[in-house]
Amino acid sequence: MARLTIVSTRDYRQHVLEVEERGNGSCSVVVYPPARLGQPRMVQPQVEKPLLIDLVNQAKAEIDVVMGPKPPPRAFGMRRPR
């Protein structure tokens, strides 16, 4: 019987995260940066048996290092008249 493999993508700060879940606790995350920032790279786990969420959070942390600090959230509401 064939195993089920789930592949999904998610956008994060101009990058695309490709998340692959192969079942049996086997997963991987590939980061696809914008063309100006280089080539795709696979996230190397920091622990022996990483959880999927650990790999996604590690990928986000690597992207934050490359992109710099996040800008402050924009305040929504009434604008002041000019």
C-alpha angles and dihedrals in degrees: 000000000000121000121239115244119193120199121183136166132218131187118229124172096332092315128104119225115205109202118195121189114188099176126244089075092296116134142146139193125210120193117213109194125195112279092256092059101055143257131332115272136192117236109244110218118240093210132048099249106022124189118234092247090053091056093047092049091047090051091050091050091052090050091049090054091053096043097042127228119342115256116249115267115267115250112238122203140076118350122223113250116245 
